[in-house]
Amino acid sequence: MDFPLLLPIFAILNLVVVATHGGALSPELYWKSVLPTTPMPKAITNILHPDWREEKSTYVGVGKGGVNVQAGKGKPGGTAVNVGHGGVHVNTGKGTNVNVGGKGGVSVHAPGKRGGTNVNVGGGRGVSVNTGHGHKGKPVYVGVGPHSPFLYNYAASETQLHDDPNVALFFLQNDLHPGTKFNLHFTKTTDAAATFLPREVADSLPFSSNKVEDVFNKFSVEPQSDEANAIKNTIKECEEPGIKGEEKYCATSLESMVDFSTSKLGKDVDLVSTEISKETKLQSYNVAPGVKKINHGNKAVVCHKQNYPYAVFYCHKTETIMAFKVPLEGADGSRVKAAAVCHTDTSGWNPKHLAFQVLKVKPGTPVCHFLPEDHVVWVSN
């Protein structure tokens, strides 16, 4: 499920409020301040909003005419935000203009661009988004059933058992060797994927079951829509306790993900995510030579991206997991550098979990699975 275009605009406008308080590092700069020698994996860089990246420094001026925010070191592609008596004007430098008037609400138009974006937010009129083209690509995981297959305390629905494309992600550890074939469908993260918000913005937004109506209002989501159900499921899953031996945390920003993971593993860490050269259809993949276990012992933090209007990751630390880099070769010649994990103790999982039903094994049996492109594994060096 996509929450595609409103959030980048929403985040830009909120940056005005956040930036006026000054001093906050961008998500990328925060990463480099805490993890200066740790490369950022593609699973993270793919969903960094362009305007929060290191090269886009932000200048804020507050005067009688309102607030002026300039993002970018004189390079094309920066963001300018001007707030005055006439409302708010945002120019992203990429052909997109955002105008926020008093009674007129918000108008966004990307002139002269094929596939440009128009967003209109009117007072009391809700939000309409017209991208000028059909959406291309799909999110890495679309939950056919009510819950993600990467949550251990949920039973699989009949729909998931028959229709979930992630069924093929699960396998047994003795299959993790060169020559094994898997039928898999890897998809690439698209431009429509939900991106990170700066921590100050994310922390200012409601994120709890007792405030879910406020969440719907913030993002103009109809309470009975599929988007609303995805929001409710993500928040519910984040609020429920983990299984025995699992320390879980839902990171609503990159900064909070960094803080949680380093609090469990220290700051000498490495990160691995699945890297895809191109998106393919469901096809046969052959495990190539070079399978490598990457964590010492069985401790790791794994973070799974959730369905939400902005980037939220369900992270959990466990000491009963083995993490691997797995080279895969597709039938069409494509190559995937896959991340995979094997859970050595599944005794606390729901007996009707998708993995047990697909693999026809009982709780306690070690279970492995590949990770989609927008999930990430943290390990100690």
N, C-alpha and C positions, 0 to 999 in steps of 0.2 A: 504494500500500500504506500502510495506517495502522498506527502504533504508538500507539494513542490515549490511554489513560488512566493507565497505570502511571507514566509519567515525571513528570507534575505532582506526584504523591505522592512519588515518589523524590526529586525535586529539593527539595521542602519539607523532607524528612527530612535530606537532606544539608546543607541550609542551616544546620542546627543546628551541625554540625561546622565548616563554613566560617566561620560568623558568629562563633563563639567566638574565632577568631583576630583578628577585628575589622579595621576600617579599609578594607575593600574597598567600592568604589562599585558600585551596581547597574548592570546593562548600560545602562540608559537614562541614568543620570547620567554614566557613562563617556563615552557618545556626546556628551553636552552639554559635557563638559569638554574634549574634543578637537575637536569640531565645533560650536561654540556658535551659529554662524549658518547651519548646514545643516539644513534640515527633514528629519525622518526619514520615508522613504516608507512607504506602506501595506504593502508587501511585508515591511517590518521590524516595524512596529507590530502587524501582524496576528498575529505569532508571538512577541511579548513575553509571557512568563508574567505574569499579573496581579500576582503577589506580588513580582515583581522591578522593578516600575515605580516611577518617581520618587516618587509620592505615598504609597507604602507604605514609609515609613522603618522600620528594624529596630532594636529594642532587645534586647540580650542581657544577662541576668543569670545569674551562676554562683554558686551557693551550696551549702550542705550538702544541700539537697533536690534538687540536680541543676542543670539548665539551664533557664532560662525565656526564651523569645524572643517578643517582641511586635512584629508588623509592622503598621504603620498608625498614622496620627496621630489615633487616636480615632474614625476613620471606620468605618462598617460595611463589611465586605468585607476587613478586614485578616486577618492570620494570627497565631494564637497557638500556640506550641509549648512544651510543658512536658515536661521530662525529669527524672524523679525515680526513686526506688527502684522504683516500680511500673511503670516502662517509659516510653513516650513517648505523649503525647496531643497531637494537632494539631487545632485548630479553625480552619477557614479563614474563618469568619464568613459563609459562604455556604450554610449548611445541611449542610456536609460535615464529618464527624468522622473522625479517624484515630487509632487506638489501637494502640500497639506494646507488647505485653506481653513478658515474658521468654520463656516457652516457647510462648506462644500465637501468636507471630508478630505480624502486622499485620492489623487489621480496620478497614475504612473503610466508613462508612455515611452516606448523605445522607438524613436523615429528612424525611418530610413533603413530599417534592418529587417531582412526576411526572418520570420520567426521571432519577431520582437515581442515584448511583453507589455500588456496593459493590465494594470491593477487599479480598481476603483474602490475606495472605501468611503462611503458616505455616512453622514450622521444618521444612525438608526436604520440605514439601508443594507447593512451587512457588507460583504465583500464579494466582488466578482473578479475572476481572473481569466484572461483570454491570452493564451500564449502565442497565438498566431500560427500554431502548428500542432500536430498530434504529438503526444509524449513518445519518446523513443526509449527502448530499454525497459527493464523491470527492476524493482528492488531485488536485492540478493535473496531476501526471504519474505515471502508473502504467506502469512499464517492461514492455511486452509482451515485448520481447526482453531479452537479458541485460544490455544496457548503455543508458545514456542517449543520446539522439540528439544531445546537445550536447557530447559528447566526440568529438574529431576523429580519434583514432587507432583507432577501432573500426569494424568492418564491420557493416552491417545484416544481421539475420537475415531469413529468409524470412517469419517471423511478423510482424516489424516492417513489412516491405514491404506486407503485405496487411491487417494489423489495427491498426497503431499509429495512434492518433488524432492524433499529432504530425506525421504525414506532411504534412498541410496547412499546417503552420507554415512550411515552407520555400518560398522563391520567389526569383526573379531580380530584380536591382536595377531593371531597366527597367520592372518592374511596380509600383514604388512611386510611384504618382501618383494623383491624384483620379480616381475613376471605375472603378478596378480592383476586381473582385469576388473575394473569397476565401470558400471554405467552411471555417468555423472553429468550434471548440467551446471556449469559454472557461469555466472553472469557478472558483468562488470558494473561497478558503481557508476551511476549516471549523474549528469549535472543537476538532475531533479532531486538527488538524495538530500535528506535533511542534514544540515551542517551544524557544527558547534556554535554555540553562543558564548561570548565571554562570560566568565563566572559571575561577574557582578550583575549581568543581565539575567542569566539563568536563575540565580539565587533570588532575584526580585519577582519571579513568576511563581504562581501557585503550582504545587506538585503534590497533591494528596487527595485521597478519595473523598474527604469531606469538603473539598474545594473544587471538585471536578466541574461543577457548573461554571465556576470562574474561569477554568481552563477553556471550556467551550466558548465562553464569551470572548476571551482574549484572542482566540484564533478563529472566531466566527464559524464554529463547527456546529452543525445541526445535531441535537442530542440523540436522535434516532438513526444517525448515519453510520456507515462502516468506519469512518474516521473516528467518530465518538467511541465506538466499541473498542477500537485499537487503543485509544487513549486510556480508557477505563481499564483494559486488560493490562497495559504496561504499568500503570500506577499500582494496580492491585498486586501484580507479580513483584513489584519492587517493595511493597509494604509487608508481604508475607515473610515469615522467618525461613531461614535456610534449613537444609537437612543437617543431620548430625555430621560434624566435621567440616562443614562448609561455612565460611565467613563471606557473606554477600553484601553488596553495596551497589546502589544505582547511581552512576556518575552522570550528572546533568551538564557537565562541562569537561573540557579536556583537563583543566587545572585540577578538578576534583578527582578525575581518574588517576592523574599523576600522583596526587597526594595519597590516595588509598593504596595504590599498587606499591609505591615506595615505602609506605608504612609497614607493608607485609614482607617485602623482599629486600629492602635497602635501595640505595641509589646506584649500585653497580649492577645494572640490569641490561638485558637484551630483549628485543621485541620481535615477534615473528607474525606475519599474516600471509594469507594466500595471495599470490600474485598471478594475474591472468594476462596473457599477451593479447588475447582477443576473446570476445564472447562467442560461444558456440552453442549449438543445440545439444540436446541429450545425446551422448555418444559414449563409446567405449574408450576408457583410458587404461593404459598399461603402466604399472609401477616400474619406473626405471631404476637403474643402480644409483646409489647415493642416498638412501634413506638414513637419516641421522637424528638421534635423540639429542635434544638441545638443553634439557634441564638436568641439574645435578640433583640426585635423589628423585623424589616424586612431588616436589613443591612447585607451584606455579599460580599465577593469577590469569584467569581467562575472562575476557570482556566481550560480550555479545551485544551487537547493536539492536536496539528495539524499534518497534514501529511507533513513532512519535513525531510531532511537528518539527522538533529540532533534535539534534543528536543526543540520545540518551543511551548509555551502555549499562547493561546488567553485568557487573563484575563479581567474580567469586574466587576466593583463594581456597585451595585445598592442598593437602599433602598426600593425596592418593591419585596423582595424575602424572602421566608421562607425556611429554610434548615432543613432536617430531617435525622435521622438514622432510617432505615427500615429493620427489620429482615425478611428474606424470606426463605421459606422452599420449596425445589424443589420436584417434583413428584418422583424423583429417590432417595430422602433422603438427597440430598446435601443442604448445608446451605450457604446463602449469607448475609453478612452484607452490605446492600446497602445504598448508599448516594442518596438522592432525594431532589429536590428543587421545590418549587411552586412559580410561578411568579404571584403576585397579581394584577399587572397592565400590560396588554399586548396591550394597546391601540396604542402604537407606533410601533408594529410589522407589518411586511408586511402582508396585508390581505390574501395573498396566502401562508403564512408560512405552513410548513408541519403539525404542531400541529393543526392548525385550520381546515385543510382539513381532517385530520384523525379523530379528535374528533367531527367534524361537529359543531363547535362553531364560534362565531364572535370575532373580535379583541376587547379587553377589558375584555374578560372572563379569570378568573384565570386558568393558565395552569401549570401542573406539569410534571416532567420527572425524570427518574432514570439517574444516571451518570455511564458511563463505568468505568472500573477499573483504567484507567490512567488519570482521571480527578480528581480535588480536590476542596473542598470548604473551604474557610477561614472565620472564624467568631470570633468576639470579645468575650472574657470571661466575 
